[in-house]
Amino acid sequence: MKKDTFILFFISLSFLSKSQSYSNQIDPYWDNYYNNNPSGIESKFESNDFIRIMELVNFIPKRPEIKGDVSMFKRAILKLNYQSLNQMMIDGSFYSRTLKHNDYFYLYNSTYQKISKSTWDKYAPYLIPLMNLDGQINLK
C-alpha cells in the first residue's frame, strides 16, 4: 500500500512540475501584448489563414525534403486536418507569449527573408508553428 502511495505521489509531482514549467515559460510582457493586441489566431486558424501569412512575409520553407518548394509546403498545409490546425493555433498562441519570443524572431530572420520586429510581433502566432512545420524549431 505504501509503495502505491509513493508511486502516485511521484506521478502527481511530475504532472505538477510540468504544469509549473509551462507557466514559468510565459513572459508577462508578451502575454500582456497579445492580450491587448490579439493576432486573431484563436478564431482564424484555417489552412488559408496560415498561407495568407506565408504570402505576406514571403515565407520560403527551408526543410531539405521540400527544397524551397512553396507550393508543396502550401499543399501540405491545405491537407492538414482540423486537429492539426487546432494544435498549430494552440502552439502559436502559447509560444508567441514565451520567454523565447525574441529568440524565435532572431532565428526567423537568420533563416528566412528578414522581416521587421513589428511584423514579427504581429504574426508570430502564425509564424512560429510554420517554423515548427519547417523543422527550424521543435516546440515539443
N, CA, C and O atoms as CSV, one atom per row, in Angstrom:
chain,resi,resn,atom,element,x,y,z
A,1,MET,N,N,0.818,-1.196,0.000
A,1,MET,CA,C,0.000,0.000,0.000
A,1,MET,C,C,0.860,1.257,0.000
A,1,MET,O,O,0.582,2.203,-0.736
A,2,LYS,N,N,1.907,1.266,0.828
A,2,LYS,CA,C,2.775,2.427,0.878
A,2,LYS,C,C,3.484,2.645,-0.450
A,2,LYS,O,O,3.681,3.785,-0.872
A,3,LYS,N,N,3.868,1.557,-1.109
A,3,LYS,CA,C,4.550,1.660,-2.389
A,3,LYS,C,C,3.644,2.320,-3.423
A,3,LYS,O,O,4.107,3.171,-4.182
A,4,ASP,N,N,2.359,1.950,-3.470
A,4,ASP,CA,C,1.407,2.550,-4.395
A,4,ASP,C,C,1.238,4.046,-4.123
A,4,ASP,O,O,1.183,4.852,-5.052
A,5,THR,N,N,1.158,4.400,-2.863
A,5,THR,CA,C,1.021,5.807,-2.485
A,5,THR,C,C,2.265,6.584,-2.895
A,5,THR,O,O,2.173,7.711,-3.381
A,6,PHE,N,N,3.419,5.978,-2.697
A,6,PHE,CA,C,4.687,6.603,-3.058
A,6,PHE,C,C,4.753,6.852,-4.565
A,6,PHE,O,O,5.136,7.941,-4.993
A,7,ILE,N,N,4.387,5.861,-5.367
A,7,ILE,CA,C,4.391,5.996,-6.830
A,7,ILE,C,C,3.388,7.051,-7.267
A,7,ILE,O,O,3.697,7.886,-8.117
A,8,LEU,N,N,2.201,7.024,-6.700
A,8,LEU,CA,C,1.175,8.016,-7.030
A,8,LEU,C,C,1.648,9.431,-6.706
A,8,LEU,O,O,1.368,10.371,-7.449
A,9,PHE,N,N,2.365,9.575,-5.593
A,9,PHE,CA,C,2.901,10.874,-5.207
A,9,PHE,C,C,3.869,11.391,-6.272
A,9,PHE,O,O,3.793,12.557,-6.660
A,10,PHE,N,N,4.776,10.539,-6.747
A,10,PHE,CA,C,5.749,10.972,-7.747
A,10,PHE,C,C,5.112,11.251,-9.101
A,10,PHE,O,O,5.546,12.156,-9.814
A,11,ILE,N,N,4.094,10.490,-9.459
A,11,ILE,CA,C,3.375,10.772,-10.710
A,11,ILE,C,C,2.690,12.126,-10.607
A,11,ILE,O,O,2.753,12.927,-11.540
A,12,SER,N,N,2.042,12.385,-9.491
A,12,SER,CA,C,1.382,13.676,-9.272
A,12,SER,C,C,2.397,14.806,-9.296
A,12,SER,O,O,2.150,15.862,-9.878
A,13,LEU,N,N,3.532,14.581,-8.666
A,13,LEU,CA,C,4.582,15.597,-8.629
A,13,LEU,C,C,5.097,15.892,-10.037
A,13,LEU,O,O,5.379,17.045,-10.366
A,14,SER,N,N,5.220,14.857,-10.869
A,14,SER,CA,C,5.713,15.089,-12.226
A,14,SER,C,C,4.708,15.906,-13.036
A,14,SER,O,O,5.109,16.773,-13.813
A,15,PHE,N,N,3.414,15.647,-12.870
A,15,PHE,CA,C,2.407,16.449,-13.563
A,15,PHE,C,C,2.418,17.889,-13.057
A,15,PHE,O,O,2.285,18.829,-13.840
A,16,LEU,N,N,2.575,18.054,-11.767
A,16,LEU,CA,C,2.611,19.387,-11.187
A,16,LEU,C,C,3.818,20.162,-11.696
A,16,LEU,O,O,3.703,21.343,-12.025
A,17,SER,N,N,4.968,19.515,-11.762
A,17,SER,CA,C,6.164,20.214,-12.241
A,17,SER,C,C,6.038,20.580,-13.704
A,17,SER,O,O,6.553,21.619,-14.119
A,18,LYS,N,N,5.359,19.747,-14.511
A,18,LYS,CA,C,5.153,20.088,-15.922
A,18,LYS,C,C,4.261,21.308,-16.050
A,18,LYS,O,O,4.558,22.208,-16.836
A,19,SER,N,N,3.175,21.356,-15.294
A,19,SER,CA,C,2.271,22.499,-15.413
A,19,SER,C,C,2.952,23.768,-14.922
A,19,SER,O,O,2.710,24.847,-15.463
A,20,GLN,N,N,3.796,23.656,-13.910
A,20,GLN,CA,C,4.521,24.821,-13.437
A,20,GLN,C,C,5.555,25.264,-14.461
A,20,GLN,O,O,5.786,26.461,-14.636
A,21,SER,N,N,6.174,24.305,-15.136
A,21,SER,CA,C,7.200,24.678,-16.094
A,21,SER,C,C,6.586,25.448,-17.263
A,21,SER,O,O,7.228,26.347,-17.808
A,22,TYR,N,N,5.360,25.114,-17.655
A,22,TYR,CA,C,4.709,25.869,-18.723
A,22,TYR,C,C,4.456,27.309,-18.292
A,22,TYR,O,O,4.703,28.240,-19.058
A,23,SER,N,N,3.972,27.493,-17.086
A,23,SER,CA,C,3.695,28.857,-16.628
A,23,SER,C,C,4.984,29.646,-16.445
A,23,SER,O,O,4.984,30.870,-16.577
A,24,ASN,N,N,6.078,28.963,-16.145
A,24,ASN,CA,C,7.364,29.645,-15.996
A,24,ASN,C,C,7.928,30.106,-17.335
A,24,ASN,O,O,8.828,30.946,-17.371
A,25,GLN,N,N,7.413,29.567,-18.430
A,25,GLN,CA,C,7.896,29.949,-19.759
A,25,GLN,C,C,7.236,31.224,-20.274
A,25,GLN,O,O,7.762,31.867,-21.182
A,26,ILE,N,N,6.103,31.592,-19.711
A,26,ILE,CA,C,5.358,32.756,-20.194
A,26,ILE,C,C,6.055,34.046,-19.767
A,26,ILE,O,O,6.386,34.234,-18.597
A,27,ASP,N,N,6.266,34.922,-20.737
A,27,ASP,CA,C,6.839,36.237,-20.469
A,27,ASP,C,C,5.667,37.194,-20.235
A,27,ASP,O,O,4.832,37.358,-21.125
A,28,PRO,N,N,5.584,37.823,-19.072
A,28,PRO,CA,C,4.450,38.719,-18.792
A,28,PRO,C,C,4.288,39.822,-19.838
A,28,PRO,O,O,3.167,40.226,-20.149
A,29,TYR,N,N,5.407,40.308,-20.380
A,29,TYR,CA,C,5.321,41.361,-21.404
A,29,TYR,C,C,4.564,40.861,-22.628
A,29,TYR,O,O,3.640,41.520,-23.105
A,30,TRP,N,N,4.962,39.680,-23.141
A,30,TRP,CA,C,4.324,39.168,-24.367
A,30,TRP,C,C,2.912,38.670,-24.085
A,30,TRP,O,O,2.042,38.759,-24.952
A,31,ASP,N,N,2.678,38.160,-22.909
A,31,ASP,CA,C,1.326,37.754,-22.548
A,31,ASP,C,C,0.402,38.969,-22.561
A,31,ASP,O,O,-0.701,38.911,-23.104
A,32,ASN,N,N,0.850,40.053,-21.968
A,32,ASN,CA,C,0.084,41.296,-21.954
A,32,ASN,C,C,-0.072,41.852,-23.376
A,32,ASN,O,O,-1.148,42.315,-23.754
A,33,TYR,N,N,1.005,41.802,-24.151
A,33,TYR,CA,C,0.971,42.310,-25.526
A,33,TYR,C,C,-0.130,41.616,-26.335
A,33,TYR,O,O,-0.943,42.280,-26.978
A,34,TYR,N,N,-0.155,40.281,-26.301
A,34,TYR,CA,C,-1.154,39.554,-27.102
A,34,TYR,C,C,-2.551,39.614,-26.487
A,34,TYR,O,O,-3.543,39.448,-27.198
A,35,ASN,N,N,-2.642,39.845,-25.197
A,35,ASN,CA,C,-3.969,40.078,-24.616
A,35,ASN,C,C,-4.544,41.402,-25.112
A,35,ASN,O,O,-5.747,41.516,-25.347
A,36,ASN,N,N,-3.674,42.404,-25.270
A,36,ASN,CA,C,-4.116,43.733,-25.728
A,36,ASN,C,C,-4.115,43.889,-27.243
A,36,ASN,O,O,-4.808,44.756,-27.774
A,37,ASN,N,N,-3.347,43.062,-27.944
A,37,ASN,CA,C,-3.238,43.113,-29.404
A,37,ASN,C,C,-3.414,41.712,-29.973
A,37,ASN,O,O,-2.451,41.130,-30.474
A,38,PRO,N,N,-4.604,41.164,-29.909
A,38,PRO,CA,C,-4.783,39.775,-30.354
A,38,PRO,C,C,-4.430,39.606,-31.836
A,38,PRO,O,O,-4.751,40.449,-32.674
A,39,SER,N,N,-3.765,38.494,-32.126
A,39,SER,CA,C,-3.360,38.212,-33.502
A,39,SER,C,C,-4.533,37.713,-34.341
A,39,SER,O,O,-4.513,37.804,-35.569
A,40,GLY,N,N,-5.539,37.192,-33.674
A,40,GLY,CA,C,-6.680,36.624,-34.377
A,40,GLY,C,C,-6.572,35.129,-34.584
A,40,GLY,O,O,-7.509,34.504,-35.081
A,41,ILE,N,N,-5.436,34.542,-34.209
A,41,ILE,CA,C,-5.234,33.115,-34.464
A,41,ILE,C,C,-6.242,32.245,-33.717
A,41,ILE,O,O,-6.558,31.146,-34.173
A,42,GLU,N,N,-6.748,32.713,-32.585
A,42,GLU,CA,C,-7.698,31.907,-31.821
A,42,GLU,C,C,-8.991,31.661,-32.595
A,42,GLU,O,O,-9.670,30.661,-32.359
A,43,SER,N,N,-9.338,32.556,-33.513
A,43,SER,CA,C,-10.559,32.376,-34.302
A,43,SER,C,C,-10.277,32.139,-35.780
A,43,SER,O,O,-11.163,31.697,-36.512
A,44,LYS,N,N,-9.065,32.422,-36.230
A,44,LYS,CA,C,-8.718,32.251,-37.642
A,44,LYS,C,C,-7.499,31.351,-37.753
A,44,LYS,O,O,-6.363,31.823,-37.798
A,45,PHE,N,N,-7.752,30.043,-37.797
A,45,PHE,CA,C,-6.633,29.112,-37.910
A,45,PHE,C,C,-6.919,28.031,-38.936
A,45,PHE,O,O,-6.563,26.868,-38.751
A,46,GLU,N,N,-7.564,28.432,-40.013
A,46,GLU,CA,C,-7.734,27.522,-41.139
A,46,GLU,C,C,-6.448,27.521,-41.954
A,46,GLU,O,O,-5.599,28.397,-41.789
A,47,SER,N,N,-6.311,26.551,-42.819
A,47,SER,CA,C,-5.111,26.464,-43.655
A,47,SER,C,C,-4.856,27.762,-44.404
A,47,SER,O,O,-3.721,28.235,-44.466
A,48,ASN,N,N,-5.910,28.337,-44.972
A,48,ASN,CA,C,-5.725,29.554,-45.774
A,48,ASN,C,C,-5.248,30.740,-44.933
A,48,ASN,O,O,-4.642,31.663,-45.476
A,49,ASP,N,N,-5.503,30.737,-43.624
A,49,ASP,CA,C,-5.003,31.810,-42.756
A,49,ASP,C,C,-3.476,31.728,-42.630
A,49,ASP,O,O,-2.787,32.747,-42.670
A,50,PHE,N,N,-2.960,30.510,-42.478
A,50,PHE,CA,C,-1.509,30.325,-42.414
A,50,PHE,C,C,-0.864,30.651,-43.763
A,50,PHE,O,O,0.210,31.251,-43.813
A,51,ILE,N,N,-1.515,30.259,-44.841
A,51,ILE,CA,C,-0.982,30.534,-46.179
A,51,ILE,C,C,-0.985,32.041,-46.461
A,51,ILE,O,O,-0.059,32.553,-47.090
A,52,ARG,N,N,-1.999,32.736,-46.008
A,52,ARG,CA,C,-2.061,34.194,-46.195
A,52,ARG,C,C,-0.860,34.858,-45.522
A,52,ARG,O,O,-0.251,35.762,-46.095
A,53,ILE,N,N,-0.517,34.421,-44.320
A,53,ILE,CA,C,0.634,34.983,-43.610
A,53,ILE,C,C,1.930,34.609,-44.332
A,53,ILE,O,O,2.837,35.435,-44.441
A,54,MET,N,N,2.022,33.372,-44.823
A,54,MET,CA,C,3.198,32.966,-45.599
A,54,MET,C,C,3.421,33.909,-46.773
A,54,MET,O,O,4.543,34.346,-47.031
A,55,GLU,N,N,2.344,34.216,-47.477
A,55,GLU,CA,C,2.446,35.097,-48.643
A,55,GLU,C,C,2.795,36.522,-48.235
A,55,GLU,O,O,3.544,37.210,-48.928
A,56,LEU,N,N,2.261,36.947,-47.132
A,56,LEU,CA,C,2.512,38.311,-46.662
A,56,LEU,C,C,3.994,38.545,-46.344
A,56,LEU,O,O,4.530,39.614,-46.634
A,57,VAL,N,N,4.654,37.545,-45.748
A,57,VAL,CA,C,6.065,37.700,-45.362
A,57,VAL,C,C,7.021,37.003,-46.335
A,57,VAL,O,O,8.231,36.987,-46.109
A,58,ASN,N,N,6.488,36.436,-47.401
A,58,ASN,CA,C,7.288,35.702,-48.386
A,58,ASN,C,C,8.054,34.548,-47.731
A,58,ASN,O,O,9.267,34.413,-47.897
A,59,PHE,N,N,7.323,33.728,-46.991
A,59,PHE,CA,C,7.887,32.578,-46.285
A,59,PHE,C,C,8.273,31.500,-47.298
A,59,PHE,O,O,7.422,30.996,-48.031
A,60,ILE,N,N,9.548,31.155,-47.334
A,60,ILE,CA,C,10.036,30.092,-48.213
A,60,ILE,C,C,10.606,28.999,-47.319
A,60,ILE,O,O,11.579,29.237,-46.604
A,61,PRO,N,N,10.020,27.807,-47.344
A,61,PRO,CA,C,10.455,26.737,-46.442
A,61,PRO,C,C,11.899,26.321,-46.714
A,61,PRO,O,O,12.372,26.359,-47.850
A,62,LYS,N,N,12.583,25.923,-45.647
A,62,LYS,CA,C,13.983,25.508,-45.722
A,62,LYS,C,C,14.172,24.014,-45.510
A,62,LYS,O,O,15.284,23.503,-45.647
A,63,ARG,N,N,13.099,23.311,-45.177
A,63,ARG,CA,C,13.193,21.873,-44.926
A,63,ARG,C,C,13.834,21.196,-46.143
A,63,ARG,O,O,13.389,21.422,-47.268
A,64,PRO,N,N,14.868,20.374,-45.941
A,64,PRO,CA,C,15.580,19.766,-47.073
A,64,PRO,C,C,14.679,18.955,-48.012
A,64,PRO,O,O,14.898,18.933,-49.223
A,65,GLU,N,N,13.675,18.297,-47.453
A,65,GLU,CA,C,12.793,17.476,-48.290
A,65,GLU,C,C,11.967,18.326,-49.245
A,65,GLU,O,O,11.526,17.841,-50.287
A,66,ILE,N,N,11.758,19.576,-48.897
A,66,ILE,CA,C,10.897,20.457,-49.708
A,66,ILE,C,C,11.724,21.292,-50.685
A,66,ILE,O,O,11.246,21.662,-51.757
A,67,LYS,N,N,12.967,21.583,-50.305
A,67,LYS,CA,C,13.897,22.327,-51.161
A,67,LYS,C,C,13.323,23.651,-51.642
A,67,LYS,O,O,13.471,24.007,-52.811
A,68,GLY,N,N,12.664,24.384,-50.738
A,68,GLY,CA,C,12.153,25.712,-51.078
A,68,GLY,C,C,10.896,25.716,-51.929
A,68,GLY,O,O,10.496,26.770,-52.424
A,69,ASP,N,N,10.269,24.574,-52.111
A,69,ASP,CA,C,9.056,24.489,-52.927
A,69,ASP,C,C,7.856,24.994,-52.110
A,69,ASP,O,O,7.242,24.243,-51.352
A,70,VAL,N,N,7.544,26.270,-52.282
A,70,VAL,CA,C,6.459,26.906,-51.524
A,70,VAL,C,C,5.126,26.236,-51.828
A,70,VAL,O,O,4.315,26.032,-50.923
A,71,SER,N,N,4.891,25.893,-53.087
A,71,SER,CA,C,3.626,25.259,-53.464
A,71,SER,C,C,3.432,23.931,-52.752
A,71,SER,O,O,2.329,23.619,-52.304
A,72,MET,N,N,4.496,23.149,-52.645
A,72,MET,CA,C,4.405,21.862,-51.959
A,72,MET,C,C,4.089,22.072,-50.479
A,72,MET,O,O,3.269,21.355,-49.905
A,73,PHE,N,N,4.741,23.056,-49.867
A,73,PHE,CA,C,4.508,23.360,-48.456
A,73,PHE,C,C,3.062,23.807,-48.244
A,73,PHE,O,O,2.414,23.384,-47.287
A,74,LYS,N,N,2.564,24.653,-49.126
A,74,LYS,CA,C,1.173,25.117,-49.030
A,74,LYS,C,C,0.203,23.950,-49.190
A,74,LYS,O,O,-0.782,23.855,-48.458
A,75,ARG,N,N,0.480,23.060,-50.145
A,75,ARG,CA,C,-0.400,21.895,-50.334
A,75,ARG,C,C,-0.425,21.030,-49.080
A,75,ARG,O,O,-1.472,20.509,-48.693
A,76,ALA,N,N,0.739,20.883,-48.449
A,76,ALA,CA,C,0.800,20.096,-47.209
A,76,ALA,C,C,-0.061,20.747,-46.127
A,76,ALA,O,O,-0.773,20.056,-45.399
A,77,ILE,N,N,0.004,22.060,-46.024
A,77,ILE,CA,C,-0.813,22.777,-45.027
A,77,ILE,C,C,-2.291,22.623,-45.351
A,77,ILE,O,O,-3.107,22.423,-44.451
A,78,LEU,N,N,-2.639,22.713,-46.629
A,78,LEU,CA,C,-4.047,22.565,-47.024
A,78,LEU,C,C,-4.593,21.172,-46.714
A,78,LEU,O,O,-5.803,21.002,-46.563
A,79,LYS,N,N,-3.724,20.190,-46.621
A,79,LYS,CA,C,-4.154,18.816,-46.344
A,79,LYS,C,C,-4.239,18.501,-44.852
A,79,LYS,O,O,-4.686,17.417,-44.476
A,80,LEU,N,N,-3.818,19.431,-44.002
A,80,LEU,CA,C,-3.875,19.184,-42.564
A,80,LEU,C,C,-5.315,19.082,-42.086
A,80,LEU,O,O,-6.190,19.803,-42.566
A,81,ASN,N,N,-5.554,18.192,-41.149
A,81,ASN,CA,C,-6.903,18.057,-40.588
A,81,ASN,C,C,-7.142,19.122,-39.516
A,81,ASN,O,O,-6.229,19.846,-39.119
A,82,TYR,N,N,-8.376,19.194,-39.066
A,82,TYR,CA,C,-8.756,20.213,-38.081
A,82,TYR,C,C,-7.930,20.108,-36.800
A,82,TYR,O,O,-7.520,21.128,-36.245
A,83,GLN,N,N,-7.682,18.887,-36.326
A,83,GLN,CA,C,-6.932,18.716,-35.077
A,83,GLN,C,C,-5.514,19.271,-35.217
A,83,GLN,O,O,-4.998,19.884,-34.283
A,84,SER,N,N,-4.887,19.065,-36.359
A,84,SER,CA,C,-3.532,19.573,-36.576
A,84,SER,C,C,-3.528,21.100,-36.627
A,84,SER,O,O,-2.653,21.741,-36.046
A,85,LEU,N,N,-4.502,21.675,-37.319
A,85,LEU,CA,C,-4.596,23.137,-37.392
A,85,LEU,C,C,-4.899,23.722,-36.013
A,85,LEU,O,O,-4.372,24.772,-35.645
A,86,ASN,N,N,-5.746,23.039,-35.263
A,86,ASN,CA,C,-6.048,23.480,-33.896
A,86,ASN,C,C,-4.785,23.444,-33.043
A,86,ASN,O,O,-4.551,24.351,-32.243
A,87,GLN,N,N,-3.967,22.401,-33.207
A,87,GLN,CA,C,-2.716,22.318,-32.449
A,87,GLN,C,C,-1.761,23.433,-32.866
A,87,GLN,O,O,-1.052,23.980,-32.021
A,88,MET,N,N,-1.730,23.778,-34.148
A,88,MET,CA,C,-0.897,24.896,-34.605
A,88,MET,C,C,-1.365,26.198,-33.958
A,88,MET,O,O,-0.546,27.032,-33.573
A,89,MET,N,N,-2.673,26.370,-33.840
A,89,MET,CA,C,-3.219,27.560,-33.176
A,89,MET,C,C,-2.779,27.596,-31.715
A,89,MET,O,O,-2.342,28.637,-31.223
A,90,ILE,N,N,-2.892,26.474,-31.026
A,90,ILE,CA,C,-2.501,26.400,-29.617
A,90,ILE,C,C,-1.010,26.691,-29.467
A,90,ILE,O,O,-0.606,27.477,-28.610
A,91,ASP,N,N,-0.201,26.053,-30.303
A,91,ASP,CA,C,1.252,26.270,-30.247
A,91,ASP,C,C,1.607,27.727,-30.525
A,91,ASP,O,O,2.409,28.322,-29.806
A,92,GLY,N,N,1.012,28.296,-31.562
A,92,GLY,CA,C,1.313,29.675,-31.917
A,92,GLY,C,C,0.902,30.647,-30.833
A,92,GLY,O,O,1.642,31.572,-30.498
A,93,SER,N,N,-0.272,30.433,-30.292
A,93,SER,CA,C,-0.763,31.308,-29.229
A,93,SER,C,C,0.108,31.204,-27.985
A,93,SER,O,O,0.395,32.214,-27.343
A,94,PHE,N,N,0.528,30.000,-27.641
A,94,PHE,CA,C,1.347,29.808,-26.446
A,94,PHE,C,C,2.780,30.293,-26.647
A,94,PHE,O,O,3.267,31.126,-25.883
A,95,TYR,N,N,3.460,29.774,-27.677
A,95,TYR,CA,C,4.889,30.037,-27.829
A,95,TYR,C,C,5.200,31.483,-28.212
A,95,TYR,O,O,6.323,31.943,-28.002
A,96,SER,N,N,4.246,32.196,-28.758
A,96,SER,CA,C,4.481,33.619,-29.048
A,96,SER,C,C,4.530,34.433,-27.755
A,96,SER,O,O,5.018,35.563,-27.752
A,97,ARG,N,N,4.031,33.868,-26.668
A,97,ARG,CA,C,3.991,34.564,-25.380
A,97,ARG,C,C,5.141,34.168,-24.453
A,97,ARG,O,O,5.212,34.641,-23.319
A,98,THR,N,N,6.022,33.322,-24.919
A,98,THR,CA,C,7.064,32.797,-24.030
A,98,THR,C,C,8.309,33.674,-23.992
A,98,THR,O,O,8.449,34.644,-24.737
A,99,LEU,N,N,9.195,33.290,-23.097
A,99,LEU,CA,C,10.481,33.971,-22.962
A,99,LEU,C,C,11.332,33.824,-24.226
A,99,LEU,O,O,12.294,34.570,-24.405
A,100,LYS,N,N,10.996,32.882,-25.099
A,100,LYS,CA,C,11.739,32.637,-26.335
A,100,LYS,C,C,11.251,33.502,-27.494
A,100,LYS,O,O,11.769,33.371,-28.603
A,101,HIS,N,N,10.279,34.374,-27.277
A,101,HIS,CA,C,9.683,35.185,-28.349
A,101,HIS,C,C,10.745,35.882,-29.198
A,101,HIS,O,O,10.733,35.772,-30.424
A,102,ASN,N,N,11.652,36.591,-28.557
A,102,ASN,CA,C,12.680,37.330,-29.298
A,102,ASN,C,C,13.720,36.404,-29.917
A,102,ASN,O,O,14.237,36.690,-30.997
A,103,ASP,N,N,14.029,35.301,-29.246
A,103,ASP,CA,C,14.956,34.322,-29.828
A,103,ASP,C,C,14.392,33.769,-31.129
A,103,ASP,O,O,15.110,33.629,-32.119
A,104,TYR,N,N,13.096,33.455,-31.117
A,104,TYR,CA,C,12.460,32.960,-32.340
A,104,TYR,C,C,12.501,34.017,-33.453
A,104,TYR,O,O,12.644,33.675,-34.627
A,105,PHE,N,N,12.377,35.290,-33.088
A,105,PHE,CA,C,12.473,36.361,-34.081
A,105,PHE,C,C,13.859,36.366,-34.732
A,105,PHE,O,O,13.967,36.424,-35.957
A,106,TYR,N,N,14.911,36.304,-33.924
A,106,TYR,CA,C,16.266,36.307,-34.474
A,106,TYR,C,C,16.520,35.059,-35.305
A,106,TYR,O,O,17.175,35.130,-36.345
A,107,LEU,N,N,16.013,33.926,-34.862
A,107,LEU,CA,C,16.152,32.701,-35.642
A,107,LEU,C,C,15.404,32.824,-36.967
A,107,LEU,O,O,15.912,32.427,-38.016
A,108,TYR,N,N,14.191,33.380,-36.908
A,108,TYR,CA,C,13.421,33.573,-38.137
A,108,TYR,C,C,14.229,34.418,-39.129
A,108,TYR,O,O,14.373,34.045,-40.293
A,109,ASN,N,N,14.749,35.542,-38.668
A,109,ASN,CA,C,15.470,36.450,-39.571
A,109,ASN,C,C,16.813,35.896,-40.032
A,109,ASN,O,O,17.341,36.341,-41.052
A,110,SER,N,N,17.370,34.946,-39.312
A,110,SER,CA,C,18.618,34.339,-39.778
A,110,SER,C,C,18.354,33.153,-40.703
A,110,SER,O,O,19.280,32.628,-41.321
A,111,THR,N,N,17.097,32.733,-40.797
A,111,THR,CA,C,16.748,31.578,-41.621
A,111,THR,C,C,15.942,31.957,-42.860
A,111,THR,O,O,16.172,31.423,-43.944
A,112,TYR,N,N,15.017,32.861,-42.698
A,112,TYR,CA,C,14.100,33.239,-43.766
A,112,TYR,C,C,14.354,34.684,-44.193
A,112,TYR,O,O,15.224,35.365,-43.650
A,113,GLN,N,N,13.576,35.136,-45.175
A,113,GLN,CA,C,13.681,36.532,-45.591
A,113,GLN,C,C,13.382,37.422,-44.391
A,113,GLN,O,O,12.404,37.210,-43.674
A,114,LYS,N,N,14.233,38.416,-44.182
A,114,LYS,CA,C,14.099,39.270,-42.998
A,114,LYS,C,C,12.767,40.025,-42.996
A,114,LYS,O,O,12.263,40.470,-44.028
A,115,ILE,N,N,12.225,40.144,-41.780
A,115,ILE,CA,C,11.014,40.924,-41.557
A,115,ILE,C,C,11.283,41.872,-40.397
A,115,ILE,O,O,12.218,41.666,-39.623
A,116,SER,N,N,10.472,42.901,-40.279
A,116,SER,CA,C,10.653,43.854,-39.182
A,116,SER,C,C,10.181,43.236,-37.870
A,116,SER,O,O,9.421,42.268,-37.857
A,117,LYS,N,N,10.642,43.811,-36.783
A,117,LYS,CA,C,10.228,43.343,-35.453
A,117,LYS,C,C,8.726,43.515,-35.266
A,117,LYS,O,O,8.077,42.657,-34.667
A,118,SER,N,N,8.169,44.607,-35.768
A,118,SER,CA,C,6.725,44.824,-35.613
A,118,SER,C,C,5.929,43.793,-36.407
A,118,SER,O,O,4.877,43.344,-35.953
A,119,THR,N,N,6.421,43.413,-37.588
A,119,THR,CA,C,5.749,42.360,-38.369
A,119,THR,C,C,5.833,41.037,-37.620
A,119,THR,O,O,4.852,40.297,-37.543
A,120,TRP,N,N,7.009,40.740,-37.068
A,120,TRP,CA,C,7.163,39.516,-36.279
A,120,TRP,C,C,6.188,39.504,-35.108
A,120,TRP,O,O,5.484,38.517,-34.892
A,121,ASP,N,N,6.147,40.597,-34.357
A,121,ASP,CA,C,5.281,40.642,-33.177
A,121,ASP,C,C,3.821,40.419,-33.564
A,121,ASP,O,O,3.078,39.751,-32.845
A,122,LYS,N,N,3.424,40.969,-34.677
A,122,LYS,CA,C,2.038,40.845,-35.116
A,122,LYS,C,C,1.700,39.423,-35.575
A,122,LYS,O,O,0.614,38.919,-35.293
A,123,TYR,N,N,2.632,38.782,-36.282
A,123,TYR,CA,C,2.337,37.490,-36.904
A,123,TYR,C,C,3.045,36.295,-36.268
A,123,TYR,O,O,2.914,35.177,-36.767
A,124,ALA,N,N,3.782,36.498,-35.196
A,124,ALA,CA,C,4.486,35.389,-34.540
A,124,ALA,C,C,3.580,34.197,-34.214
A,124,ALA,O,O,4.020,33.056,-34.355
A,125,PRO,N,N,2.322,34.419,-33.779
A,125,PRO,CA,C,1.472,33.258,-33.500
A,125,PRO,C,C,1.232,32.365,-34.730
A,125,PRO,O,O,0.905,31.188,-34.581
A,126,TYR,N,N,1.390,32.908,-35.920
A,126,TYR,CA,C,1.284,32.110,-37.143
A,126,TYR,C,C,2.657,31.607,-37.593
A,126,TYR,O,O,2.783,30.470,-38.050
A,127,LEU,N,N,3.676,32.444,-37.466
A,127,LEU,CA,C,4.996,32.102,-37.984
A,127,LEU,C,C,5.696,31.031,-37.161
A,127,LEU,O,O,6.419,30.203,-37.715
A,128,ILE,N,N,5.496,31.035,-35.863
A,128,ILE,CA,C,6.142,30.033,-35.011
A,128,ILE,C,C,5.699,28.614,-35.382
A,128,ILE,O,O,6.560,27.746,-35.523
A,129,PRO,N,N,4.398,28.332,-35.547
A,129,PRO,CA,C,4.020,26.980,-35.982
A,129,PRO,C,C,4.528,26.646,-37.387
A,129,PRO,O,O,4.827,25.487,-37.673
A,130,LEU,N,N,4.628,27.646,-38.262
A,130,LEU,CA,C,5.177,27.396,-39.600
A,130,LEU,C,C,6.656,27.014,-39.500
A,130,LEU,O,O,7.116,26.116,-40.204
A,131,MET,N,N,7.395,27.695,-38.629
A,131,MET,CA,C,8.798,27.349,-38.416
A,131,MET,C,C,8.922,25.936,-37.854
A,131,MET,O,O,9.852,25.205,-38.194
A,132,ASN,N,N,7.990,25.562,-37.003
A,132,ASN,CA,C,7.978,24.214,-36.435
A,132,ASN,C,C,7.724,23.183,-37.540
A,132,ASN,O,O,8.426,22.174,-37.619
A,133,LEU,N,N,6.735,23.431,-38.382
A,133,LEU,CA,C,6.450,22.522,-39.503
A,133,LEU,C,C,7.647,22.406,-40.438
A,133,LEU,O,O,7.910,21.344,-41.002
A,134,ASP,N,N,8.362,23.506,-40.592
A,134,ASP,CA,C,9.512,23.547,-41.482
A,134,ASP,C,C,10.756,22.943,-40.836
A,134,ASP,O,O,11.799,22.852,-41.483
A,135,GLY,N,N,10.665,22.532,-39.583
A,135,GLY,CA,C,11.775,21.868,-38.914
A,135,GLY,C,C,12.834,22.803,-38.363
A,135,GLY,O,O,13.911,22.339,-37.987
A,136,GLN,N,N,12.577,24.085,-38.301
A,136,GLN,CA,C,13.567,25.040,-37.796
A,136,GLN,C,C,13.545,25.170,-36.288
A,136,GLN,O,O,14.550,25.555,-35.690
A,137,ILE,N,N,12.422,24.859,-35.659
A,137,ILE,CA,C,12.317,24.823,-34.205
A,137,ILE,C,C,11.557,23.559,-33.821
A,137,ILE,O,O,10.846,22.977,-34.641
A,138,ASN,N,N,11.711,23.149,-32.588
A,138,ASN,CA,C,10.998,21.986,-32.071
A,138,ASN,C,C,10.223,22.436,-30.838
A,138,ASN,O,O,10.812,22.729,-29.797
A,139,LEU,N,N,8.916,22.486,-30.961
A,139,LEU,CA,C,8.077,23.015,-29.883
A,139,LEU,C,C,7.688,21.973,-28.850
A,139,LEU,O,O,7.096,22.331,-27.832
A,140,LYS,N,N,7.983,20.748,-29.057
A,140,LYS,CA,C,7.553,19.708,-28.121
A,140,LYS,C,C,8.591,19.410,-27.084
A,140,LYS,O,O,8.376,18.556,-26.223
